[in-house]
Amino acid sequence: MFHAAYETNWYENSSQIKQLTRIMIMRVSKPVEAKAGLMGTIDLPLFASIMRTAYSYLTLLKQMQEDAEST
């Protein structure tokens, strides 16, 4: 997103557009983080890993439930 915003020839626009584009470029330069209570911040790779693990456990529990119901 940073590169797309920078490559729009923002410097050829009005001063208001220049300022808004600079603000947008500064904001998208920061990495995305989420607060996780007492654990601190979670970045995107860690969040993705947590979600994959949770989905794996959910799938395992669902399979175990289906196996128990069929017996």
Protein Blocks (a to p, Z undefined) as FASTA:
>chain_A
ZZmmmmnommmmcfklmmmmmmmmmmmmpccdddehjnopadfklmmmmmmmmmmmmmmm
mmmmmmmmmZZ
